[in-house]
């Protein structure tokens, strides 16, 4: 069964582009990644699903019901965490969470306690005394306290330290095991790779690819920078899978795709003074991975 | 109900401050009445020294001001001005507050239709204004009883006083419409002061020029105290105009707000 069905969703803000003909389905129980650079249309899509904005054309269904027409009804089972959380500043955390819970005709106090302990959140502080990261935690608890069947997360990790990020991911995995479907939007590829089953990639308002994470991983690029101690021949690294070689003084940088062992051997054979291997930026992925056709 | 209570709570401080200020204002003004009435002829002479346009602008009528209701209607115009600012403020914040504080995302991703959100918020604003008005009215009445030696027409006193609420409801509905259409408003207080004073000044001009047509432009002139005292009733034309303004503003506010895109920050 599909929890989310998006059909040719299009949104223009006046004349400027929001999203164009976006279509994808999210199956029940999966963690679906939604990835693209800033301004690609991730938030526009998500905000339409939540009927915060209205589509220019096309439609979307959640739990099989039109997300605009049945908005209030389907939101009972949706938890939403925006990229930037803002709450009524003069409230205490616990009061805000109780206010949030009051919209879902069920007792959420136990869940509030559980979640805030897990996220290490002080319930008695005032919201305006909280740091950015702690506000984010309020957002996480607020999004999960009513045990939603669908979680919509819009760049949820910004502002969380690595430890909290880890806990948050574990929490998401746990929820997912209980059968919760998750739509996870991000501009950080590694995050999506760690968590998601499938991923939609959006660029300039259009979905350009819909892939399983396993196939994405096979094709994953690394950006490798090698600082050599001695001069090397410019074609030394020219093996299969290497592209975009740039040589500057003693630094060689390139993109690599393929068996990581091969390139590690190659690097080990020469004398180097430094090496970094990093995820390429999304732009680079778009440039090299999606323009292959 | 939860949104209504939440909103009411968020207005609590402001309602207390407005209630106290308006009560203090009327105590201050009315406590001057005894000295006013005891030296009536002197006061009349002083007022005659002012140029007529200024007297008209401030709604001073020499014959009436030494009588209690005449005096009360004069100071009451300042009370209405204050009430209008409060109501306009609440009206404008109804929607723009959520957008300015960026809490719209929180509220509108909850399982509650937008019209219910707006209704709860409007009722909360209205309740706050009514609470302020009741405190004002009780204070005004007690003060009036204690400063007057002669008896005054209590029915007229209430008929005049309750127009405070009418004018406030008009301004509040205009405020809601503004906030539904504009959305994000940086400074609520300066906008509401601007709008309210514009109408107030139009009212002063109207009184000075004695222009009949201008009366229709400013809600401050819809419930003319002189008319109420003379006829013991409200001018039905303006009652109808008031109801129309309120209904149309509220209707348009709902229509705009329900279709409005709530943009990301």
Interface residues (C-beta under 8 A of the other chain):
Chain A: X13 X43 X47 X50 X51 X52 X53 X54 X71 X72 X73 X74 X75 X76 X78 X80 X82 X84 X86 X87 X88 X89 X90 X99 X100 X102 X103 X104 X142
Chain B: X2 X6 X10 X101 X102 X103 X104 X105 X106 X108 X109 X110 X111 X112 X113 X259 X261 X262 X263 X264 X265
